[in-house]
Amino acid sequence: MKKHPSTSQILSDIETLYALALKKENFSTALKAKELIGREYGLFLPHTYRKKLSLKDFSDEDIEFLIRKIEAQMTEGIDSRGEDG
């Protein structure tokens, strides 16, 4: 039986597509990618329908993905300032 991709894998793919679309100046595709990510996180629902997230709502894989993403963003921030880790 074929294994379905995880939420974090799909979000990672969409982030990659977003970056490629921006690089090619394909703004409609980039916007759609961000919209899909925003929908996954419930950003475009009326405020009364938004669910407050808890760590219990995420799988271990999702949390590990978010940690890697934050670490990468922190490293990019340090690199852009010309500082060493």
C-alpha positions as CSV (number, residue, x, y, z in Angstrom):
1,M,0.0,0.0,0.0
2,K,1.3,3.4,-0.9
3,K,2.1,5.8,2.0
4,H,0.5,9.2,1.8
5,P,2.8,12.3,2.3
6,S,2.6,14.0,5.7
7,T,1.3,17.5,6.2
8,S,4.9,18.7,6.8
9,Q,6.1,17.1,3.5
10,I,3.3,18.8,1.6
11,L,3.9,22.2,3.3
12,S,7.6,21.8,2.5
13,D,6.9,21.2,-1.1
14,I,4.6,24.2,-1.3
15,E,7.2,26.4,0.3
16,T,9.7,25.2,-2.3
17,L,7.2,25.9,-5.1
18,Y,6.7,29.4,-3.6
19,A,10.4,30.1,-3.7
20,L,10.7,28.9,-7.2
21,A,7.7,31.0,-8.3
22,L,9.1,34.1,-6.8
23,K,12.5,33.5,-8.4
24,K,10.7,33.3,-11.8
25,E,8.5,36.3,-11.0
26,N,5.4,34.1,-11.3
27,F,3.6,36.0,-8.6
28,S,0.2,34.4,-9.1
29,T,1.7,31.0,-8.4
30,A,3.6,32.3,-5.4
31,L,0.5,33.9,-4.0
32,K,-1.5,30.7,-4.5
33,A,1.2,28.8,-2.6
34,K,1.1,31.2,0.3
35,E,-2.7,31.0,0.3
36,L,-2.6,27.2,0.6
37,I,-0.1,27.4,3.5
38,G,-2.3,30.1,5.2
39,R,-5.4,27.9,4.8
40,E,-3.6,25.0,6.4
41,Y,-2.9,27.1,9.4
42,G,-6.4,28.5,9.5
43,L,-5.4,32.1,8.8
44,F,-8.2,33.0,6.4
45,L,-11.1,31.9,8.6
46,P,-13.3,34.4,10.4
47,H,-11.8,35.0,13.9
48,T,-14.6,33.2,15.6
49,Y,-13.8,30.0,13.7
50,R,-10.1,29.9,14.4
51,K,-8.9,27.1,16.5
52,K,-6.3,27.8,19.1
53,L,-3.4,25.5,18.5
54,S,-1.6,23.4,21.1
55,L,1.5,21.3,20.8
56,K,-0.8,18.3,21.1
57,D,-2.3,19.3,17.7
58,F,1.0,18.6,16.0
59,S,2.7,15.3,15.2
60,D,6.3,14.7,16.2
61,E,7.2,15.0,12.5
62,D,5.4,18.4,12.2
63,I,7.2,19.7,15.3
64,E,10.6,18.5,14.0
65,F,9.8,20.2,10.7
66,L,9.0,23.5,12.4
67,I,12.2,23.3,14.5
68,R,14.3,22.8,11.4
69,K,12.6,25.7,9.6
70,I,13.1,28.1,12.6
71,E,16.7,27.0,12.9
72,A,17.3,27.7,9.2
73,Q,15.7,31.1,9.5
74,M,17.8,31.9,12.5
75,T,20.9,30.8,10.6
76,E,19.9,32.9,7.6
77,G,19.5,35.9,9.9
78,I,22.9,35.5,11.3
79,D,24.5,35.0,7.9
80,S,22.8,38.1,6.5
81,R,24.3,40.2,9.3
82,G,27.8,38.8,8.6
83,E,28.1,37.2,12.0
84,D,29.5,33.8,12.9
85,G,27.3,31.2,14.6
